[in-house]
């Protein structure tokens, strides 16, 4: 109900009196939620709701809805916020019409707030850009004459004697204000007896700017706490604090003069000397009933031995600073995983304004909640799984000072201890030559067998994940299932970071791959309520991260795909009923569900009913083709599809500290992997799961590995290698298996040779045209000379064009590539609809030798349906517009056959050249460059002249302190030097 006469230009008034109740009675409200919608000019409408089930109460509350005023703070215009009201100290919030009506608390008299010092109504502010500034409180139905209304707010406690049966108390002069998450309570001061009281008749408020003036304070550790004792020393020209307690920790008290808002973020900057190892870990006194709450976001917290003084940054998201820690302090930090090098702190500062360091700002931005503004490529159809090879992607590797800033993850046993033969847990060492120097981090003191320092990468780095998805694109892997380990306190729903999720989404978009979530429930069984945990997580992904609005999320049968791994697997303590409840809920969300279980699932008859709730099932690590055929027959009888699992081998030596060979499946140069791919196609499946893409931990990764790995532990451990194959051999076999799946290669159990395996596409920039009634051209133009006419149509849920003549012509934009006299390397890719078998498709391109050079590859369509792609690699492209149109190449479709074409793309190499001199410096009669360049394959090369281009690698180098050095030898002859590595395809 709205009393319009009480409104002013910048005030919202809500009145709780009720004339709609038919009798003088008390009614349960439960929780009362007042949702306020602020329009673009500041006018406010109310939508009130109650958790009461009584229709009479619902109707009474709904009667309050409508225009309730306006606010002054423009920053809150066009937004929504709420006030949530509950009782405290009573038996529930009540709504009454007695004595004029209002809100009361159940207990002594349910139509009033009575029982002084016990009963109150508590109001909590929801998310709001600004603060609620309380103007007035109205009362009704005052009992006796000794009633004193008591208002408790973050700014203080206030009281007012109620001299009349009804009235309004103006509190605007007391600056009673509430920020998001803060509360006020309205009770009864303890002046009379338990029958004294009143009904809350209404409130009025404004929303004002809540931005406080910036505040900061330089702090000194508390010297009076033995658990945080320290000494003051002089070091490197600075005065530093050095913890001398066993916990290597310091405690701090925030002065009362520091102008922060309880519950609003505060930022800390720690200046420390970067020597030794170990990670700074901060905890603060929060308003979340946690006096030692972990800092939610932080940056540059690990010591890495760089030398000099460094800043670490921390965010305390919900501070209370009420002195809840040891010695009455407000926060502490300590060093985890120290190598014994003293921690030296030169200064600690807190601020209400975030510090501007780039890595800290990136973490604060929570990019997974922001829309993707980068490129979105569509190089593989996201509407079906048929014909696709998808891989499992963990993305769980981390290094110190990456965006997560949590130290080492999955490379070793401890996040706070550098890798070493004792610590390391991977059985494959990554091949790093395709990365950028900035992508890498030193792997402690580990060295390769050739003596070079060892480096590792972090999957929290966006460039690293894009590199992985680029490998997928180059090797014709359609996309990835992102493994998501869901547990009681994990993930963004619980405030955790989601850098890997963000990286995968953006990498799939920029590289034209598809992706989906794969839940791993291995730790979900330890949750108090597994159903709530996983459904809350999914709702977070949908509502906060908008994953199903992602144009690269994969679908099947018109539904988004969700993969769930782990129900019924031994060691997971789920009942069938628990698993059914979860899967039934996901099925009700309109999802296409894939189950992942162990290979022995058929023997678990108690779970057969559960398995049938899915659309598809994967049995992990099938033993042989007969086993796979048996699984497929069983699933087909249930109306389900099989998802075969192909993996290249297995190894657990370093992870489990085993001696070789134990818990080991040899790769045999690719024979084992090809046998898995062959079995998958032989059983009649229409798709394959490659597992895993990046799991170096268990030796199942298909990502490239290095033969030049460090030495394992002397008492256990082992690294697998490529058995004489190229580091990218496992990816090449994956793409070759895809061609066999799609009918472009004959079904053959013999492992392909390097010469017969499917070629790798070039991975650089693309020029693409999407064909249809209206073409979408980006650097590539579809021309239509007389012998190359086409018509727009719609087939297989895609816009496309079909040929009316034997040729379909295309012209590359001259700004992208034109008349390349030295010969242009490129991949030309065609996406066509495969509805007819036996059609021959070839490429004719403008090469150095002829305008209509016929590519030697002859593709005959298998006619198995769906959209498929064909690739041709050329190395001698001239592309001088010499074909009809004018054009640079044409697709040949002879014999009067008709083909629907959706997309054509041209991909150039990533690196046209192979030299980089930017990092090379002349220092003290020698050449020096960062060792990270050496780690990714750059080598110093020498030539006695620039004409012959005869470069030879220089072997005389010394690596010390992160620098590679070559001592110069002076002669009378000329010498030229470059950092070089093979050009990347």
N, C-alpha and C positions, 0 to 999 in steps of 0.2 A: 504494500500500500504506500502511496506517495502523498505526502502533504506538500502540495505544490507551493503553498504560500511560504514555506520555510526555505525555498531554494534561493541562492544568490548566484552571481555570475561565475564563481569558481568554488563551488561546493557541491558535494554529493550527500544526499540525505536519504537514509533508509529508516522507515518507521515500522516497528514490529507489532503495533496494535492491530487487533483483529475484530472486524465486525462480521466476518463470514462464518464464524463458528456459531452453530445454532443454539448453544447453551453455555452456561457458565461451567466450564469443565477444563481439565488439564489433559494435554495430549503430548505423547512422546514425539520428539523431533529427531532423535538420534544425532547425526551430524548435520549441521546446517551449512550449506555452501552458497556463498553470495558471489556469483560470477559477474564481473563488470566488463562490458564491451565499450571501449572508448573509440569513437569514430575519428575521422580525419580533422574535425574541427574542435574536438575536446568534449563533445556531448557524450553522456554516459547512460547506457541502459543496463538494467539489472535482469539477470536470469537466476532466480533463487531455486534451490533444490534441497531436498531432505532425504535422509536414508530411512525415514519412517515408512511403514507400509500402509498406514491408515490413509484412505483416500480423503477423509475430511481434513487431515493435516496437509496433505499434498495440495489440495485445492486452496487452503488458506495461504500457504507459502507462495503458490503460483500467483496469487492475487497481488503480490508485491511487485511483480515483474513490470517493466516498462521504463520510461525515462525517469532518471533519478537525479539529474543535475549535470554539472560540467566540471572539468578540471583545468588548472592553469598551466601545467607543465607540458610543453609541446613535444618533448622527447618521449612522452607516453602516449601521444596521439596514435590512432590506428593500432591499438594493442588490446590485449585482454589480460585481466588479472583477477585474483579471487581473494576473499576473506573466508576462512573456514572457522566456524564456531563450534565449540564443544564445551561440556561442563567439566568442572574439577571439584572433587570433594563431595559429590552428590550421586544420585542414582540415574542421572541422565538429564539432557537438555529438554525443557518443556515449553509448550506454547499455550497461553491461556488468554481468555477474554475477561477474566475477573478484574474488577477495579479499573477498567479501561484497557486491560490487556498488555501483553508483552512477553518477554522471555523470562523463564524462571529455571530453577534447578531442583530436581527431585530430591526429596529428603524430608525436612521438617514440614515445609509448606511448598508444594510443588509449583505454586503460581508465583513464588518469589525467590529471590536470592537472599537467603537468611543464614542461620547458623554462622555467626560472625567468626571470621578467621578460618573457616572451613570451606564453604561453598563459593564458587566463582564461575563466571563464564570466561572462556579463553578464546581469543581471536588470533588467528595466524595468517600472515600475509603471504600470498603465493608470489610467483615470479613477477617482478615489476621493474620497469625502467624508471626509477625515481623512488620516492618514499611517500607513504601515507602520513599526512599531517592531520591529526585529530583536532576538530573544531569544537564539538560539543557532544555531550551524552545526555539523553532524556530518560526519565523514569516515570513510572506509574505505580499505583497501588502500594504506596508506602505504608508500612505497619508501625504503629507507635511513634514516638517523637524523638527517639534516641538513635535513629538510623544515620549512619555515616557511610556514604558511597566511597569505596576504596578502589583506586585505579593504579595498577602496577604496570610500568612500561620500561623498556631498556633505558630510558632517560631518567627514571626515578619513580618514586611512589607519591601519589597525590590523593587527597581526601576532600570530601565536601559534605557538610551536614545537610540532610534533606529536610528542610523546614516546611515543606508542603507535601500534600498527597501526590502531586505530579509536578513536573517541571523540567527545566533544561539547565545543565551545568556547562558554562562556556569555559573550555580549557585551552583556547587558542593561544593564550599568553604564556602557557607552560612548555611550549615546544614539544608536545607529545608526538613523536614520530616513529614510524616503523619501516624498516627496509625488508626486502624479500627474506622470508624465513623467520622473521622476528614475530614476537607475540606480545599482546597486552592482556591483562586479566581485569575483570570487573567483579569486585566482591563487596564485602560488608565489614567495615572496621569493627573491632571488638569493643563496643561501647555499651551495648544493652544485652538483652537475653536472646535466647535462640529463636524467638518468634519475630525479632526485629528483621526487617528486610524490605525489598522493593522488587519490582519487575522492570527489566530493561526494555524501555519503550522505543529507543532508536538511537542512532549515531549519525553524525555528520562529519565530513572530512574533505580535504583537498588532496590531490597528488601533486607534489612539488619536486623540483630538481633535487636529487639525492647525492649529487656529486660533491664529495667533501673536498676542501682545499688539499693539495698535495702535502704529504707529511713524510718525513724521514727522520731516522735517528741512528747515530753511530753508537754501537753498544760495546760493553766490556764484559768479559765472562765473569760469572759469580765466583769469587775466590773463596767463599765460605762453605762450599759444598765439597766434601771430601771425594765424592764420586766424580767430581769434575775438576779436580785440582790441577794446577798448571804452574809453570814457571814463565817468567818474562825474560827474553833473551834478545841479543842483537845478532841479526843474521842478514848477510848480503845487503848491508846498509839500511836495514829496517828493524824496527822493534816488533817482535813476534811473540805470540803466546804458544807455548808448547805443552800440551797435555802430558802430565806425568802419572796419570792414573791408569789402571789396567784396561779400562774400557776405551781409552784414547778418546775421551769425550769432553765437551765443554757445555755448561749451562748458561742461559741468558734470561734476564728479566727485562720485560718491555716497560719502559717508564710510563707512568700515568699521563704524562704530557703528550704522548704519541697519539695523534688524532686519527685513529682508525675506527671503523665501524664493526662491532662484533658481528661475525658471520659473513663479512665481506673480505675478499682476498687481500692478503698482505704479501709482499715480496721481500726476499732476503738475498743479500749479496755477500758471499764469503770470499775473501782474498787469501789465497793459500800459496805456498811455495810448491811447485810441481816437481818434486823429486821422490823417488821410490814409487811404490804402487799402493793400491787400496782405493776405496770409494767412500766419499762423504755421504752420510745418511742422516737426514734431519727429521725430527719429530716435534710436534707442537701441541699445545693445549687448545683443543678445539671446542666448539659449541655442539659437537655431536656425541656428547657423553664419552669422549675419548681424550684423555689427557696426554697420550703419546701417539698422536695420529701422524702417519707418514706424510711428508710433503708430497702433494699430488703431482706436481710438475717440477722438473728440475733439469738443469743443463750443466755440462762440463764438470761433473762431480767426481770423475776418476783421475787419480794421479797417474801419469804415464811417463814420468821421467823426462819431460820436455825441458825442464829448468825454468827459472824465472818465476815471477809471481803471476798467478792466474786467478780469474774470477769464476766462481761457481754461483749459479742462480737457482733459487728455490721459490716455489709458490705455496703459501699456506691458504687453502681455499676457504676455510670456515673457522678462523681463529676466535677464541674467546679470551685468551691471555688472562685467565683468572688465577694464575699462580698454582696450577694443579700439579706441576712436576716437582721433583725433589728439591727441597729447600725453598719452596714457594716460587719456583721459576716458571717461565712461559714456554721455552723451547730449548732444545738441545740438538747438537749434532755430534756424530762420532765417526771414526774411521773404521771401515770394514775391510778385512783382508789385507792388513798391512804387512809389509815385508820387513818391518822393524825400523825403517827410516822414520825419524820423528816427523810428526805433523806440525807444520809451522804456519800459524794463522797471523796475518798482518792486519786484518780488519774485518768487522762484521757490521753490516748496515741493513736496516729494514726500511721499507718504503710502501706507501699506499699506491704508488705508481709503478707499473711494470718496467723493468730495465730493458733497454733497447737492443741488447745483443741479439744477433740474427737467429742463432740456434734456439735461444730461449723464446723469442717471439714466435718462431715456427711451432714450437711445442705448445705455447699458449693458444695459438690459433685453432687448435684441434681440427686439423684439416679434414678429418673424416666426417665432420658435421657440415662442411661447406660444399656447395655445388662444384662440380668439375668444370673448370673453364678452359681446360686444355683440349687438344684435338680428340675427336671420336672417329675412329676408322671402322669400316664395316667390310672386313676381308673374309669373314666366315659367317654363315647363316646362324642366327641365334634362335631360330624357331624350331629346331629339331636336334636330337642327339644322333640320329641315324647317319651313318657314314663317318662319324667323328672318332678321333682318338683324343681323349682328354686325360690329363695327368693330375696326380695329386700333388698339391703344393703346400709345404709346411710354412715357409717363410719365417722360421723360428730362430734363425741365427742372428746374434747381436754382438756388438763390440763396444768397448768403453766409449763414452761421450757421443754415441749416436743419438738420434732423436729420442729414443726411449730412456737413455742415460741410466741403464740398469746394469752396466758391466757386461761381462761375457755371458752369452746364453747359447747353450747347445754345442758350443765348441769344446767345452770342458766340464769338469765336475762342479766347479764353483764359479759363481758369477763375479766374485771379487778377487780371484786369484788368476794370474796370467797363465796362458797355456804352457804346458811342458809335457814331456813324455809321460809323467805321472798323471797330469790333469786331463790330457786330451782324450776325447771320447768319439772322434770320427774315425772311420776306417777307410775313408777316401780323402785325399788332400785335393782341394779345388785347383783346377787349372785357371790361372788368373790373367792370361794374356789378352783377354777380350775386355777387361775392365779398364776404367780410367784410374790414374794414380790416386786421385782424391777419394776413390771408393774403398781404399784399403787401409788396414790398421795392423801395426806390428804384432805378431803372435808371440809376445813376450820375448824370450831369448832363444826361441827355437830357430834352427837353421835347416835349410834343405841339404840334401846329400852332396850338392856341389858347393856347399859353404855359404850360399847366399842367404840373407835373412828371410824368414818366413813371414807371410802376411795372410790376413783373412778379411772377410767382408761382413757387412751387416745388412740383413734383409729389411731393416728399418729405414734404410737409405733408399729414397725413391729411384735414383739412377740405377741402383743394383737390381731392383725388381724389374725395372723396365728392360735392363739387359737380359734378364731371364726370359721375359715374355718376347723379346726380340728373337732370342734363340728358338722359341716355340714357333714364331712366324716363319723364320728362315727354314726350319725343318718340317713345316707343315703339320705341326701339332695344333689342334684347334683351340685348345684352352685348358683351363685348370679348375679343379675343385679345391677351393681354399679350405684347408683343414682348420677347424675351429674347436679348440678344447674348452668345453663349457663346464664350469664348476661353480661352487657356492659363491665365491667372491670375485670371479674373473670377468673381464670384458667391460665394455663401455657402459653397460647398464649400472655397474657398480663403480663407475668413475674411472675405470682403467683406460689406458691409451689404446688406440686402434690404428696405429701407423701402418701396420702390414695390410689391414683391410683397405685402407686408403690407397696404398701403393699398388695393390693388386688391381683395384678398380681402374685406376688411372693408366696402369701399364696395359691392361686388357683393351682399354679404349684407344690408346695411342698406337698399339700394335695390331689392332683389329682382331683380337682374340675374344673368346667368350669365357665366362666363369660362372661358378655357383658356389654356394656355401656347402661344406661337408662338416657336419657336427661329429666330433669324436667325444663319446660319452664315457671315456675311460675313467674320469674323475667325478662324473656326475653322481655316481652312486653314494658318494660320501656326503652329499648335500642333505640338509634337513628336509627339504621339499624339492625333489628333483624336477617335478612337473613345473612348479613355479619358477625355478631357476632357468630352465631352458625356454619356457614360453616368454618369460620376461626378456630374455636375451633376444629372442626372435622379434618381439615387438619393438625392442630398441633398434634393431637393424632396419626394420620396416619404417618406423615412425620418426626416428632421429637421423638415420643414415640413408633412408630412401633407396634401399638396395634394389627393390623391385621396379623402381623407375629408371634404373640403369639400363641404357640401350644395349649393353653387352652381356646382360644376365641371360643365361641360357634357359630355353623353354622346351617342353615336349608335350605334345597333345594339347597345345594351347595353355599349358600351365607352367609356372616357374618351377624349376627343379630344386629339390632339396635332398641331399645325401646325408644319411645318418649312419654312422659307424659305431658298432660296439654292443648293442643289445644282444644277449644270448652268448656273448663271448666269455669263455672261462675267465674267472677272476673279477668279472663285473657283477656286483651283487644286486641285480635287479630281479624283481619278480616279473612274471609274464603280465600280470595285471598292471604293474607300474609302466612297463614298456607300452602296453596297449593304450593306456590313458594318454601317453605322450603322442604316440603315432596317430591315434584317432583325432587328437586336437589338430595336428598338422594337416591331416587329410581334410579336415573340415575347413581349413584355410584355402583350399583350392590349389594345393601343391602337387606336383608330380614327385613321388617319393621313391628313393633308392635306398635299399638296405645294404649295409656292409657288415659281414659276419665272417667267422672262420670257415675254412674249407670243409669242416666236418658238420656243417649245419643240418644236413639231411638226417643225421643220426639223432638230432635233438627233437624228437617228435612232439614234446610238450610245447615247443615253440612254433610248430608248423602253422597254427592259426595266426600267430603274430606275423610271421613272414608274409602271409597272404594279404596283409593290410597295405603292403607296398605295391608299387607298379613294376619294380625291377629289383634284382638282387645280385650282389657281388660276393662270391666266395673267395676269401683272401688266400692267395698262393695255392691255386689248384695243383694237384699232384701230377696229373697227366690228362691226355685228351679223353680217355674213357671216363675219367671222373667228371670232366667238364661236360661231356655229352649227357651223363646221368643227371647232372644238375639242371641242364637245359630242358631235358624231358620232364623232370619234376616241375619246374617253374612254368613251362608251357601248359602243363595240365591244370595249373592254377590260374591261367590267363595272364601270366607274368612274363617278363623278358629277362634274359641273363645279361650281366655285364662282366665279361671275362677280365681277369687281371693278368697283365703281362709285366714281369719284373726281370731285371737283368742279372740278378744274383743276390747274395746276402753275405754279410760279414759282421760279427759282433766282437771282434778281438779287443780293440781298444776300449770300447764302451763297457764291456763286461770283464775286462782284465783277464782275457783268456789267452792261452798259447795256441799258436797256429798249427794245424787247422782245426778249429773247434767252432761250432755254431756257424758253419760256413758253407755257402753254395757257390762254387766257382763259376765265373762268367764264361770261361773257355773261349775267349776272343769274340764273344757275341753269339756263339752257338746256343747257349742256354736261353738267352733273351729271344733269339729268333724262333726257337722252338715254342716259347710261350705265345709269341705273336702268331705263329702258324696254327697253334691249337685254337686260339681265339677265333680266327677266320674259319678254320675247318669245322668248328662246331655249329656254324651258321649264324653267329652273332652279327649284329649290324653296327656294333660299336665296341671300343676297347678302352679299358682303364689302364693307363701306364703308371705304375707305382714303384718308386715315387720319383718326382722330378728332382728334388733337392735334398733327399734324406741321406746325406753323407754319413750320418750316425750309424745306420744299419747296413750300409753298403748297397742300398737299393736305388741310389740316385742314378738318373740318366744324364744329369748335367756333367760337363767335362771335368775330368780329374787329371792330376799331374802324376807322371811317373817319377818326377824329381821331388819326392816327398821327404819330410824329415825322417830320421831314424826313430823307430818305435822304442818303447821301454825295453830295457834289457831282459826283464823277467817275464814279460807278457807282451801282447799286442802284435799288430800286423797291419800294413797298408796294402790294399789291393791296387793293381795298376791296369793299364790298358792292354796288356799282353801283345805289345807291338802294334796296336791299332792307334789311330788318331784319337786325341782326347775327345773329339766330337762324334766318335763312332756310334755311341749309344743313341745320340740324337738322330743321326743319319738312319740307323736301323728303325727308329720310331717312325720317321717319315716314310721310309720304304714299306714298313708294315701297313701304314695307312693306305698307300697305293694298292697293296695286296687286298686289303679290306674292301676297297672301293672298285675292285675289278680291273685296275689299270696294270696289274702284274698278275701273272699266273700263280695259282696256289702252289707253292713249292717249299718243301721243308728244308732245302739246302740253304745255308746262310749265304746271303749275297756277298760278292766281293766288293772291294772298294770301288772298282770300276763299274760294277753293275748296280750298285745301290742308287737310289733316287738322288738326283743332284740337289744341292743346297741352294736355296734362293738367295739373291743379294738382299741385304738388310738395310739399305740406306733409304733416302727420300723416295717418295712415290709420286707418280702422276696417274690419276685415276679418273675413269668415267663410269658412271652408273647409267645404264641404258633404260629407256622407257619411252612412253609417249612424249615426255619432256626429259631430255637427258640432263644429268647433273655432271658437269665437266670441271675437273680440277687439274689442269695441266695436261690433259689428254682429250682430244677432240675426235668424235666419231664423224668421219666424212662419208659422203654418199655419192661417189661417181657412178656412172652408168652401169658398171658391172658390180656394184656393191650397194644396192638398195636394200633397206630394211624397213620393218614396220613395228610400231610400238604395240605392246600387249601386256597382259597380266597372267602369269603362270606360276604355280607353286608358291602362292602368297608373295610374289615379288614382281615389281615392274621389270620389264625386259623388252628386248627387240628380237625379232626373228628375221632371218635372211630370206630375201627374195631372189638372190643371185648366189653364185658360188663363193663370193668373197664378202668379207666385212672389213672395212678399212678404218685406220686410226692414224691420227697425226699428233706427234708429241709437240707440245708448246716449245717454240724455239728458245725461250728463256730457260727452259728446263734442260734441254739437250738438243744440239743441232750441229750437223756437219762436223762430226768428231773425227779429225783426220788421223789420229793415232788409234782409233777403234774404241768404241764405247762398250764396256761390259754392262749388262743389264739382265734382269729377269722380267719376262713378259708373262703375265698370269691372266687366265681366262676363267670366269665363273659362268657355267652353263647349266641348263636343266637336262638331266640325264634320263630322258624318257624313252629313248630308242636305242637299241643295240646295233652295232655294226657301222655306225657313222664314223668316217675318217675325218679327223680334224688336224690341220697342220698350220705351221707358221711360215709366212713369206716376209722377209724383212730386208730393209735397205742396209746393206753391209758395205764394207770397204771394197769388196770385189764386184758387187752387182746390186742393182736396185731391187731385184726380186729374188734374193737368195732364199733357197728352200731349206728350212731347218731340218736336220736329219731325223729328228724325233717324229715318229708317226703314232698318233694316239687314235685308238679305236674305242668308241664309247661302249661301255658294258651294258647300258640300258637298265640299270638297277633302280632308277628313280632318284629324285632329290637333286639338290644343287651340288655340283661338284666343281673342282678346280683343276686346271691343267697349267703346268708351268714349262716355259722354255728359257734356258739360259743362253745368252750370246756373249761373245767377247769382242766381236769385230763390227759392232754396229756403227754405221755412219749417220743414219737418220737425217738425211739431207732433203727431205720432202720430195723424193724422186719417184714415188709411186703415184698412181692415179689419185686425184682428189684435191690438192696434193696430199700425200700421206707418207708415213714412215714405215708402216707394216700393215699386213692384212692377215686375217684368219681365213684359211682355205677350207671350204666345206663342199667337196665335189659330189658328183653323183645325184644331183637333184635333191639331196637331203636338206632338211630344215632343222635348225638348232636355235633354241631360245638362249640369248646371252644377257646376263644381268649386269656383269661388271668386267672391265678390263683394266689392268694396272701395269705400270712399268716401274720397276724398282732398280735403283742404282746401287753401286757398292757403298758401304759405309765410309771407307777411306779411299780416295782416289790415289793418293800418294802413300808413301810409307816413311816420311821423315818428319821430325819435330825438333827444331832447334831452340824453342822458347825456353826450355829448362836448362840448357847448356851454358855454363859460365866459365870464363877464364879466370882462375884464382891462383896466385903465387906459382907461376910457371907450370900450371897444370889445368886440366879441364875437370869440372865438377858438375854433378847433377843429382837430384834427389833420388834416394834409393827406391822410392815408390815407383819411379819410372822403370827401373830395372826389374821390379817385381811384376810388372805387367808386360814385360817382354821387350822393352826398348833397349837396344844395345848400341854402344858407341862403335861407329864404323868409320873407316879411313879410306881416302882415295888420293892418289898422287895427281889426279887431274879431274876436272868436271866434265870433260868432253866424252870420255868413254863410259862414264857412269859405272865404274868398276869399284864397288864398295866392298870392303872386307872388314869383318868384325874384329875389333881390337880386344885381345884377351888380357892385356896387362892393366888390370884395375885393382883397386883396393877399396873396401867398403868399411867405413867407420862412422859412428855417430850419425847415422841416417843419411850419409853422403857417399856417393860413388866418385872415385877420383882416378884420373889417368895422368901420370907424370909425363910431361912432354919431353921428347928427345929432339934437340935442335940439330938440323942438318942444312945443307945448302939447297936441298930440293924442296919443292912446295908440298904441303900436306893440307888436306881438307878433311873436316870431321863433321859428322852428323849423328844424332840419335835416330836409329831406324828400327823398324820392325815390319814384318810382312803386312801388306795392306789387308784390312779386314773385308771379307766378303759381305 
